Amino acid sequence: MSKIEVGLCGPGRHEMPVSEFIYPFMVDNPVDFTANEAITKEWLFDLDEGVEEIHLYVTGLSPVLTSFLNAWMQAVVAPDLYLYHFNRDSGDYEVQKIFY
């Protein structure tokens, strides 16, 4: 099974065990939903066809995450999605499977 591990937004708030990010830059306008969905759609379009799982590390910016989820749900072929949320108590990430 082919999977990809990626961060939603570039490094900043928390250390992430990934080096690739969908938004590798500072998001200037988190509430520009159209632009943020377009970035995600382009990223999803460029994924290798064999990718069956996306393991996505998120650390805030809820509007950007929501834009990602909207684009992912509209994808022709949407790989399984696992979100990793930072747990400030443990200092580690907790996984959440997204069902669609």
N, CA, C and O atoms as a GROMACS GRO file, in nm:
protein
  400
    1MET      N    1   0.085  -0.118   0.000
    1MET     CA    2   0.000   0.000   0.000
    1MET      C    3   0.090   0.124   0.000
    1MET      O    4   0.182   0.134   0.080
    2SER      N    5   0.061   0.215  -0.089
    2SER     CA    6   0.140   0.337  -0.101
    2SER      C    7   0.076   0.449  -0.020
    2SER      O    8  -0.044   0.475  -0.030
    3LYS      N    9   0.159   0.516   0.060
    3LYS     CA   10   0.107   0.627   0.139
    3LYS      C   11   0.204   0.743   0.130
    3LYS      O   12   0.322   0.726   0.098
    4ILE      N   13   0.151   0.863   0.157
    4ILE     CA   14   0.233   0.982   0.160
    4ILE      C   15   0.210   1.051   0.295
    4ILE      O   16   0.096   1.061   0.342
    5GLU      N   17   0.317   1.098   0.355
    5GLU     CA   18   0.310   1.175   0.478
    5GLU      C   19   0.349   1.318   0.445
    5GLU      O   20   0.455   1.342   0.388
    6VAL      N   21   0.264   1.412   0.481
    6VAL     CA   22   0.284   1.551   0.442
    6VAL      C   23   0.225   1.642   0.550
    6VAL      O   24   0.131   1.606   0.620
    7GLY      N   25   0.283   1.760   0.561
    7GLY     CA   26   0.228   1.861   0.651
    7GLY      C   27   0.134   1.951   0.574
    7GLY      O   28   0.152   1.974   0.454
    8LEU      N   29   0.033   2.003   0.641
    8LEU     CA   30  -0.059   2.095   0.575
    8LEU      C   31   0.011   2.228   0.548
    8LEU      O   32   0.019   2.272   0.433
    9CYS      N   33   0.062   2.290   0.653
    9CYS     CA   34   0.128   2.420   0.641
    9CYS      C   35   0.273   2.408   0.684
    9CYS      O   36   0.307   2.328   0.772
   10GLY      N   37   0.358   2.487   0.622
   10GLY     CA   38   0.500   2.485   0.650
   10GLY      C   39   0.533   2.490   0.797
   10GLY      O   40   0.449   2.526   0.880
   11PRO      N   41   0.656   2.452   0.830
   11PRO     CA   42   0.695   2.442   0.971
   11PRO      C   43   0.676   2.574   1.043
   11PRO      O   44   0.690   2.682   0.986
   12GLY      N   45   0.645   2.563   1.170
   12GLY     CA   46   0.623   2.684   1.248
   12GLY      C   47   0.587   2.654   1.391
   12GLY      O   48   0.672   2.661   1.480
   13ARG      N   49   0.462   2.621   1.415
   13ARG     CA   50   0.413   2.606   1.552
   13ARG      C   51   0.472   2.485   1.624
   13ARG      O   52   0.512   2.496   1.740
   14HIS      N   53   0.477   2.370   1.557
   14HIS     CA   54   0.525   2.247   1.620
   14HIS      C   55   0.618   2.176   1.523
   14HIS      O   56   0.605   2.189   1.402
   15GLU      N   57   0.711   2.101   1.578
   15GLU     CA   58   0.796   2.015   1.495
   15GLU      C   59   0.707   1.909   1.432
   15GLU      O   60   0.616   1.856   1.495
   16MET      N   61   0.735   1.878   1.306
   16MET     CA   62   0.660   1.775   1.236
   16MET      C   63   0.760   1.676   1.178
   16MET      O   64   0.869   1.714   1.135
   17PRO      N   65   0.722   1.549   1.175
   17PRO     CA   66   0.813   1.447   1.121
   17PRO      C   67   0.806   1.436   0.968
   17PRO      O   68   0.820   1.327   0.912
   18VAL      N   69   0.783   1.550   0.901
   18VAL     CA   70   0.774   1.552   0.755
   18VAL      C   71   0.857   1.668   0.701
   18VAL      O   72   0.886   1.763   0.773
   19SER      N   73   0.894   1.658   0.576
   19SER     CA   74   0.969   1.767   0.513
   19SER      C   75   0.895   1.828   0.395
   19SER      O   76   0.937   1.929   0.340
   20GLU      N   77   0.783   1.767   0.357
   20GLU     CA   78   0.701   1.818   0.247
   20GLU      C   79   0.573   1.878   0.304
   20GLU      O   80   0.516   1.825   0.400
   21PHE      N   81   0.529   1.988   0.245
   21PHE     CA   82   0.409   2.057   0.291
   21PHE      C   83   0.324   2.096   0.172
   21PHE      O   84   0.376   2.133   0.066
   22ILE      N   85   0.192   2.089   0.188
   22ILE     CA   86   0.101   2.133   0.082
   22ILE      C   87   0.111   2.284   0.067
   22ILE      O   88   0.111   2.336  -0.045
   23TYR      N   89   0.120   2.354   0.178
   23TYR     CA   90   0.140   2.499   0.181
   23TYR      C   91   0.276   2.522   0.246
   23TYR      O   92   0.283   2.544   0.367
   24PRO      N   93   0.386   2.519   0.168
   24PRO     CA   94   0.519   2.531   0.227
   24PRO      C   95   0.554   2.674   0.267
   24PRO      O   96   0.665   2.701   0.312
   25PHE      N   97   0.462   2.764   0.250
   25PHE     CA   98   0.484   2.906   0.275
   25PHE      C   99   0.385   2.953   0.382
   25PHE      O  100   0.293   2.880   0.419
   26MET      N  101   0.403   3.073   0.430
   26MET     CA  102   0.306   3.130   0.522
   26MET      C  103   0.179   3.162   0.444
   26MET      O  104   0.184   3.226   0.339
   27VAL      N  105   0.066   3.116   0.494
   27VAL     CA  106  -0.061   3.140   0.429
   27VAL      C  107  -0.103   3.284   0.459
   27VAL      O  108  -0.135   3.318   0.572
   28ASP      N  109  -0.101   3.368   0.355
   28ASP     CA  110  -0.131   3.510   0.374
   28ASP      C  111  -0.276   3.534   0.415
   28ASP      O  112  -0.304   3.619   0.499
   29ASN      N  113  -0.367   3.459   0.355
   29ASN     CA  114  -0.508   3.482   0.382
   29ASN      C  115  -0.578   3.348   0.404
   29ASN      O  116  -0.629   3.289   0.309
   30PRO      N  117  -0.581   3.299   0.529
   30PRO     CA  118  -0.642   3.169   0.556
   30PRO      C  119  -0.789   3.161   0.517
   30PRO      O  120  -0.840   3.051   0.494
   31VAL      N  121  -0.859   3.274   0.508
   31VAL     CA  122  -1.001   3.270   0.474
   31VAL      C  123  -1.028   3.294   0.325
   31VAL      O  124  -1.142   3.319   0.286
   32ASP      N  125  -0.925   3.287   0.243
   32ASP     CA  126  -0.944   3.289   0.098
   32ASP      C  127  -0.968   3.144   0.056
   32ASP      O  128  -0.880   3.077   0.003
   33PHE      N  129  -1.089   3.098   0.082
   33PHE     CA  130  -1.123   2.958   0.063
   33PHE      C  131  -1.101   2.911  -0.080
   33PHE      O  132  -1.052   2.801  -0.103
   34THR      N  133  -1.137   2.995  -0.176
   34THR     CA  134  -1.124   2.957  -0.317
   34THR      C  135  -0.978   2.933  -0.353
   34THR      O  136  -0.945   2.832  -0.415
   35ALA      N  137  -0.891   3.024  -0.314
   35ALA     CA  138  -0.748   3.009  -0.344
   35ALA      C  139  -0.689   2.888  -0.272
   35ALA      O  140  -0.610   2.814  -0.330
   36ASN      N  141  -0.727   2.869  -0.146
   36ASN     CA  142  -0.671   2.757  -0.069
   36ASN      C  143  -0.720   2.623  -0.122
   36ASN      O  144  -0.644   2.526  -0.125
   37GLU      N  145  -0.845   2.616  -0.164
   37GLU     CA  146  -0.895   2.493  -0.225
   37GLU      C  147  -0.823   2.466  -0.357
   37GLU      O  148  -0.794   2.351  -0.390
   38ALA      N  149  -0.796   2.570  -0.433
   38ALA     CA  150  -0.725   2.553  -0.561
   38ALA      C  151  -0.585   2.497  -0.540
   38ALA      O  152  -0.539   2.412  -0.616
   39ILE      N  153  -0.517   2.545  -0.437
   39ILE     CA  154  -0.382   2.493  -0.406
   39ILE      C  155  -0.391   2.344  -0.373
   39ILE      O  156  -0.310   2.265  -0.421
   40THR      N  157  -0.488   2.307  -0.292
   40THR     CA  158  -0.504   2.166  -0.256
   40THR      C  159  -0.541   2.082  -0.378
   40THR      O  160  -0.487   1.973  -0.395
   41LYS      N  161  -0.631   2.131  -0.460
   41LYS     CA  162  -0.670   2.055  -0.580
   41LYS      C  163  -0.551   2.031  -0.670
   41LYS      O  164  -0.535   1.921  -0.724
   42GLU      N  165  -0.467   2.132  -0.686
   42GLU     CA  166  -0.347   2.115  -0.768
   42GLU      C  167  -0.254   2.010  -0.705
   42GLU      O  168  -0.199   1.926  -0.776
   43TRP      N  169  -0.238   2.016  -0.573
   43TRP     CA  170  -0.153   1.919  -0.504
   43TRP      C  171  -0.209   1.778  -0.521
   43TRP      O  172  -0.134   1.685  -0.549
   44LEU      N  173  -0.340   1.761  -0.504
   44LEU     CA  174  -0.403   1.630  -0.521
   44LEU      C  175  -0.389   1.581  -0.665
   44LEU      O  176  -0.365   1.462  -0.687
   45PHE      N  177  -0.404   1.670  -0.761
   45PHE     CA  178  -0.392   1.633  -0.902
   45PHE      C  179  -0.253   1.581  -0.934
   45PHE      O  180  -0.237   1.492  -1.017
   46ASP      N  181  -0.152   1.637  -0.868
   46ASP     CA  182  -0.013   1.599  -0.893
   46ASP      C  183   0.030   1.473  -0.818
   46ASP      O  184   0.142   1.425  -0.839
   47LEU      N  185  -0.055   1.418  -0.731
   47LEU     CA  186  -0.020   1.296  -0.658
   47LEU      C  187   0.000   1.180  -0.754
   47LEU      O  188  -0.068   1.170  -0.857
   48ASP      N  189   0.092   1.093  -0.721
   48ASP     CA  190   0.109   0.971  -0.798
   48ASP      C  191  -0.019   0.888  -0.792
   48ASP      O  192  -0.087   0.886  -0.689
   49GLU      N  193  -0.052   0.822  -0.900
   49GLU     CA  194  -0.176   0.745  -0.907
   49GLU      C  195  -0.182   0.634  -0.804
   49GLU      O  196  -0.292   0.594  -0.764
   50GLY      N  197  -0.068   0.582  -0.762
   50GLY     CA  198  -0.066   0.469  -0.670
   50GLY      C  199  -0.085   0.506  -0.523
   50GLY      O  200  -0.092   0.416  -0.438
   51VAL      N  201  -0.094   0.634  -0.491
   51VAL     CA  202  -0.109   0.674  -0.351
   51VAL      C  203  -0.249   0.637  -0.302
   51VAL      O  204  -0.350   0.681  -0.357
   52GLU      N  205  -0.253   0.554  -0.198
   52GLU     CA  206  -0.380   0.507  -0.144
   52GLU      C  207  -0.414   0.572  -0.011
   52GLU      O  208  -0.529   0.569   0.032
   53GLU      N  209  -0.314   0.632   0.055
   53GLU     CA  210  -0.336   0.696   0.184
   53GLU      C  211  -0.260   0.828   0.192
   53GLU      O  212  -0.145   0.838   0.147
   54ILE      N  213  -0.326   0.928   0.249
   54ILE     CA  214  -0.260   1.055   0.281
   54ILE      C  215  -0.258   1.066   0.433
   54ILE      O  216  -0.361   1.057   0.499
   55HIS      N  217  -0.138   1.085   0.487
   55HIS     CA  218  -0.120   1.107   0.631
   55HIS      C  219  -0.081   1.254   0.645
   55HIS      O  220   0.031   1.293   0.615
   56LEU      N  221  -0.177   1.334   0.692
   56LEU     CA  222  -0.165   1.480   0.690
   56LEU      C  223  -0.146   1.534   0.831
   56LEU      O  224  -0.230   1.514   0.918
   57TYR      N  225  -0.034   1.604   0.854
   57TYR     CA  226  -0.005   1.666   0.982
   57TYR      C  227  -0.060   1.808   0.982
   57TYR      O  228  -0.026   1.889   0.895
   58VAL      N  229  -0.146   1.838   1.080
   58VAL     CA  230  -0.209   1.970   1.090
   58VAL      C  231  -0.177   2.032   1.225
   58VAL      O  232  -0.165   1.961   1.325
   59THR      N  233  -0.163   2.164   1.227
   59THR     CA  234  -0.131   2.233   1.353
   59THR      C  235  -0.202   2.366   1.359
   59THR      O  236  -0.140   2.470   1.384
   60GLY      N  237  -0.330   2.365   1.338
   60GLY     CA  238  -0.405   2.490   1.343
   60GLY      C  239  -0.448   2.534   1.204
   60GLY      O  240  -0.452   2.454   1.110
   61LEU      N  241  -0.479   2.662   1.191
   61LEU     CA  242  -0.531   2.719   1.066
   61LEU      C  243  -0.651   2.639   1.016
   61LEU      O  244  -0.649   2.583   0.906
   62SER      N  245  -0.754   2.635   1.098
   62SER     CA  246  -0.875   2.560   1.064
   62SER      C  247  -0.932   2.594   0.927
   62SER      O  248  -0.977   2.503   0.858
   63PRO      N  249  -0.934   2.722   0.884
   63PRO     CA  250  -0.988   2.750   0.750
   63PRO      C  251  -0.909   2.682   0.638
   63PRO      O  252  -0.966   2.642   0.536
   64VAL      N  253  -0.778   2.668   0.657
   64VAL     CA  254  -0.697   2.601   0.555
   64VAL      C  255  -0.724   2.451   0.557
   64VAL      O  256  -0.732   2.389   0.451
   65LEU      N  257  -0.739   2.393   0.674
   65LEU     CA  258  -0.774   2.252   0.684
   65LEU      C  259  -0.910   2.226   0.621
   65LEU      O  260  -0.928   2.128   0.548
   66THR      N  261  -1.006   2.313   0.647
   66THR     CA  262  -1.139   2.298   0.588
   66THR      C  263  -1.133   2.307   0.436
   66THR      O  264  -1.201   2.232   0.366
   67SER      N  265  -1.051   2.398   0.385
   67SER     CA  266  -1.033   2.408   0.240
   67SER      C  267  -0.973   2.280   0.184
   67SER      O  268  -1.013   2.233   0.078
   68PHE      N  269  -0.876   2.223   0.257
   68PHE     CA  270  -0.817   2.096   0.215
   68PHE      C  271  -0.925   1.988   0.209
   68PHE      O  272  -0.935   1.914   0.110
   69LEU      N  273  -1.005   1.978   0.315
   69LEU     CA  274  -1.108   1.874   0.321
   69LEU      C  275  -1.211   1.890   0.209
   69LEU      O  276  -1.254   1.791   0.150
   70ASN      N  277  -1.250   2.013   0.178
   70ASN     CA  278  -1.344   2.035   0.068
   70ASN      C  279  -1.285   1.988  -0.064
   70ASN      O  280  -1.353   1.920  -0.142
   71ALA      N  281  -1.160   2.021  -0.089
   71ALA     CA  282  -1.096   1.981  -0.214
   71ALA      C  283  -1.079   1.829  -0.219
   71ALA      O  284  -1.100   1.767  -0.324
   72TRP      N  285  -1.041   1.769  -0.108
   72TRP     CA  286  -1.022   1.624  -0.101
   72TRP      C  287  -1.153   1.551  -0.131
   72TRP      O  288  -1.154   1.450  -0.201
   73MET      N  289  -1.265   1.602  -0.076
   73MET     CA  290  -1.395   1.538  -0.099
   73MET      C  291  -1.441   1.553  -0.244
   73MET      O  292  -1.522   1.473  -0.291
   74GLN      N  293  -1.391   1.653  -0.315
   74GLN     CA  294  -1.430   1.675  -0.455
   74GLN      C  295  -1.339   1.601  -0.553
   74GLN      O  296  -1.367   1.596  -0.672
   75ALA      N  297  -1.231   1.544  -0.502
   75ALA     CA  298  -1.135   1.476  -0.589
   75ALA      C  299  -1.201   1.355  -0.656
   75ALA      O  300  -1.284   1.287  -0.597
   76VAL      N  301  -1.162   1.331  -0.780
   76VAL     CA  302  -1.216   1.217  -0.855
   76VAL      C  303  -1.178   1.087  -0.784
   76VAL      O  304  -1.262   1.000  -0.764
   77VAL      N  305  -1.053   1.075  -0.746
   77VAL     CA  306  -1.006   0.961  -0.669
   77VAL      C  307  -0.943   1.017  -0.542
   77VAL      O  308  -0.835   1.077  -0.548
   78ALA      N  309  -1.009   0.998  -0.429
   78ALA     CA  310  -0.959   1.052  -0.303
   78ALA      C  311  -0.897   0.940  -0.220
   78ALA      O  312  -0.967   0.850  -0.175
   79PRO      N  313  -0.764   0.945  -0.201
   79PRO     CA  314  -0.702   0.844  -0.116
   79PRO      C  315  -0.758   0.854   0.027
   79PRO      O  316  -0.808   0.958   0.067
   80ASP      N  317  -0.747   0.744   0.101
   80ASP     CA  318  -0.787   0.747   0.242
   80ASP      C  319  -0.710   0.858   0.312
   80ASP      O  320  -0.595   0.886   0.278
   81LEU      N  321  -0.774   0.920   0.411
   81LEU     CA  322  -0.715   1.036   0.476
   81LEU      C  323  -0.705   1.013   0.626
   81LEU      O  324  -0.801   0.973   0.692
   82TYR      N  325  -0.585   1.040   0.678
   82TYR     CA  326  -0.557   1.034   0.821
   82TYR      C  327  -0.501   1.170   0.862
   82TYR      O  328  -0.401   1.215   0.807
   83LEU      N  329  -0.566   1.233   0.960
   83LEU     CA  330  -0.517   1.361   1.011
   83LEU      C  331  -0.439   1.337   1.138
   83LEU      O  332  -0.478   1.257   1.223
   84TYR      N  333  -0.327   1.407   1.151
   84TYR     CA  334  -0.245   1.399   1.272
   84TYR      C  335  -0.250   1.535   1.340
   84TYR      O  336  -0.205   1.635   1.286
   85HIS      N  337  -0.306   1.535   1.462
   85HIS     CA  338  -0.321   1.658   1.541
   85HIS      C  339  -0.220   1.658   1.654
   85HIS      O  340  -0.197   1.555   1.718
   86PHE      N  341  -0.159   1.773   1.679
   86PHE     CA  342  -0.061   1.784   1.786
   86PHE      C  343  -0.131   1.780   1.922
   86PHE      O  344  -0.228   1.852   1.945
   87ASN      N  345  -0.082   1.694   2.011
   87ASN     CA  346  -0.134   1.683   2.147
   87ASN      C  347  -0.037   1.756   2.238
   87ASN      O  348   0.073   1.707   2.264
   88ARG      N  349  -0.077   1.872   2.287
   88ARG     CA  350   0.014   1.954   2.367
   88ARG      C  351   0.050   1.888   2.500
   88ARG      O  352   0.153   1.920   2.558
   89ASP      N  353  -0.036   1.797   2.549
   89ASP     CA  354  -0.006   1.730   2.676
   89ASP      C  355   0.104   1.625   2.660
   89ASP      O  356   0.192   1.613   2.746
   90SER      N  357   0.098   1.549   2.552
   90SER     CA  358   0.197   1.443   2.531
   90SER      C  359   0.316   1.490   2.447
   90SER      O  360   0.422   1.428   2.449
   91GLY      N  361   0.297   1.601   2.372
   91GLY     CA  362   0.403   1.649   2.283
   91GLY      C  363   0.417   1.564   2.159
   91GLY      O  364   0.518   1.571   2.090
   92ASP      N  365   0.316   1.484   2.130
   92ASP     CA  366   0.318   1.396   2.013
   92ASP      C  367   0.193   1.422   1.930
   92ASP      O  368   0.112   1.509   1.964
   93TYR      N  369   0.177   1.348   1.824
   93TYR     CA  370   0.061   1.363   1.737
   93TYR      C  371  -0.038   1.249   1.759
   93TYR      O  372   0.002   1.134   1.783
   94GLU      N  373  -0.166   1.282   1.751
   94GLU     CA  374  -0.275   1.184   1.761
   94GLU      C  375  -0.339   1.174   1.624
   94GLU      O  376  -0.364   1.274   1.558
   95VAL      N  377  -0.365   1.050   1.581
   95VAL     CA  378  -0.421   1.028   1.448
   95VAL      C  379  -0.573   1.021   1.452
   95VAL      O  380  -0.632   0.968   1.546
   96GLN      N  381  -0.636   1.078   1.348
   96GLN     CA  382  -0.782   1.074   1.331
   96GLN      C  383  -0.811   1.033   1.189
   96GLN      O  384  -0.776   1.104   1.095
   97LYS      N  385  -0.876   0.918   1.172
   97LYS     CA  386  -0.915   0.871   1.038
   97LYS      C  387  -1.036   0.950   0.994
   97LYS      O  388  -1.131   0.966   1.071
   98ILE      N  389  -1.034   1.001   0.872
   98ILE     CA  390  -1.147   1.073   0.815
   98ILE      C  391  -1.222   0.979   0.722
   98ILE      O  392  -1.164   0.918   0.632
   99PHE      N  393  -1.352   0.967   0.745
   99PHE     CA  394  -1.435   0.877   0.665
   99PHE      C  395  -1.517   0.960   0.568
   99PHE      O  396  -1.574   1.063   0.604
  100TYR      N  397  -1.522   0.914   0.443
  100TYR     CA  398  -1.598   0.983   0.340
  100TYR      C  399  -1.664   0.883   0.251
  100TYR      O  400  -1.734   0.920   0.157
   0.00000   0.00000   0.00000
